[in-house]
Each structure stands twice: as structure tokens, then as C-alpha cells.
Amino acid sequence: MLHVHVECGRHPAALRQWFPAPEPDSFFEDDILTALYRDSWTSIVIEEDGHALRHAFSASAIGTTGLLDIEPLLGYAGPISTPDAPADFLIAALDRYRALCREHGIVAELVRFNPLLQNHRGLEGLTADLVLAPSKPVVYLPVRRDESDQMSSYPPATRNMIRAGYRSANVSTLEQTPEAWTALRLLYERTLDDTGAEPHWRLPLDLWERLYRHQRFVLVGAVLQEQQVSGAIALTHGSTWYYLLAAGVRDPQARRGASNAVVHEIAKAAALDGASRIALGGGRTPAPDDSLLSFKRSFGGDLRPFTIGLFTHDHRELTSLVQAAERRDPSVGASPLFLRYRLAPGFSEGRMIPVSMRSLAGRTA
């Protein structure tokens, strides 16, 4: 018989019985989840006969429809099972999870699986309700303890750009001040504007505030004449640091080499902290010549396949949402996005704003 444990804003006590500390990556840790979603995230453990499945998520409202969906704000996670969990258990556990979501109005879920754990593999093909997209490459940059070894690990052109960045700007870990973080946020939003992103794809202001107040989110930037010309957030971790929310000014002369130097500065800090790698991430698009991916690959590093999936919890409601979205905006039908109904007027409201699911908490059925 399946036993289900659910808590909001924390992991169930049963989790440590099956998944001992430390967590395998930052985006499974309760304090990082709280930084991203306040206490409006839910953790579930489903167990039976010596096997368990865990997952954490945060739901958001779909406009005024009364329905919800799940879309992670940042990072890689996804469900994890205990080693050698049999297919029949996993199928039953996924079905129970899906039923709980459906009962609470959650229609669909975008799952960002972890490239290091490759945790999609154990679930692939188990249920037609979980559809996996073709994987995309993401870059992990190995960290060397010695800075000269780190520099030598880069291709010559990248080394030259890093040196140019340090010559033209002051590159360092910036003080944790509201002004510095606001400067990066504005740079980031201008970057979104330059790529034609709609305003509703911006991160909520209160998320920036929570990241600023959390000691493991560190701002690294390049400053020229008291102006931040490039910057990124580094999420620290014992083995894998993350390079997040990077942005820079548009003027190519002002930012020459600055973004490269910021990545190297993060590598230096990660080395001092004893980390093994930095997750640089991937591109904006699946195209092999994507400019952002090309920048990240210019450091060398290792490519890992990154997989996302659509887990449909309520097929009827999802079909109705997509049809309604296409009536409001016919171009929605051509979008490759799993949650493409979010592109339609009215349905974008509520996106990335966590909703508490306390009605789920405390379940041990």
C-alpha cells in the first residue's frame, strides 16, 4: 500500500529515512526552495515496500481560471526515487502524485530534470502523462584550485577576453547592497527587453529581494566608472555552484571581456570554497548556434544533456486551456512551449507567483 507524506514549506520527516543528507544539489535544499518560493512550496514523499519517490514543487495561478500549474523559477530538480525502485512502484507513485495534483486544481507541470543526476531516465516511458522533450546541452565548467591552471583550461581566445575584462573594469564579488542588486536587476530586465520578451516573463520583484537576503546567493560584477557593466548571481554549494541571472550593458566596447571575467571571478571564488564545478547552463533556444550557449561553451567545460518534461495532471482541463488560449491568440498554437497557453492574454497573470497549497500539508495516507 502506498503511503504519502506531504508538507508545505519544508520536507516531510519521512524524507530523511529514504534520502539521507546532504542533498544532491542546491535546488533540493529546503532553504533554497524557501528563497525561491517563500513557504509556498510543497514537498512530497511516496513510499511502499522499501522504495520511495520524492518531489518538491510550487504552483501558480493561471489567470482567473481557478486552475494552477507548476513551473520552476530557476535551476534543475525533478522527482528522485530510491535506487532500484521497480517500474510498478514508480508508475503507482506517479499516478498517486498526479491524482493529488488534479484534486487540488493543478492542471500541468513543467519538470526541469537535473543534468547531473539524469533523474528523468528512471521515469522515461513509464506513463503517457509524462512527455519528455529532446535534451538540450548545458555547460558545466570544472573548477581548478590553482588560478593559473584555471586560466590554462580555457581556450586562448577566452583567456584574452578575460584579461581584457579585468583591464577595463573592476571585477569582484560585490557588496551585498540593495543598490548593486537593483543595478543587476535592471540590466537583466533590459536584456529581456532586447530579446523581445514580454513583461510577464520577468522575475517577480520579491524574488530578487529574497535572493538578495539569502547568504548563498552572491553577486559578482564588473564595474566601470561606478557603473555595473556586467554581472551574475552565483549560488554557492559544496560541489556545484550555479551561474544565474547574468546580464550586461549593450555597448560592446564597455562590456568587452567583462562577462568573461565575471565567469572567471566566480570560478576563483568557487575554487576557494572547495567546489568542483560551476553550472553555467545552456542557451536561450535549442539551436546549436545559440549565441548564449556559444558564450558558455567558449570556456571549454563539459556538456551534459538537459531534459524537460510535461507532466499532465488533468488532460481535460489542459485541453480546454489550450483551446481557449488559441481562441484568444491564434499564434499560441504555433508555440513549442509545453505551457503555451500562458502566452495568451489573461492566462499569463499569476505566472511565477507561488501559491500556498497548505490544504495538501500533513497528508500521510
Secondary structure, 3 states (H helix, E strand, C coil): CCEEEEEECCCCCCHHHHCCCCCCCHHHCHHHHHHHHCCCCEEEEEEECCEEEEEEECEEECCCCCCEEECCCCCCECCEECCCCCHHHHHHHHHHHHHHHHHCCEEEEEEEECCCCCCCCCCCCCCCCEEECCCEEEEEEECCCCHHHHHHCCCHHHHHHHHHHHHHCEEEECCCCHHHHHHHHHHHHHHHHHCCCCHHHCCCHHHHHHHHHCCCEEEEEEEECCEEEEEEEEECCCCEEEEEEEEECCCCCCCCCHHHHHHHHHHHHHHHCCCCEEEEECCCCCCCCCHHHHHHHCCCCEEEEECEEEEECCHHHHHHHHHHHHHHCHHHHHCCCCCHHHHCCCCCCCCCCEECCHHHCCCCC
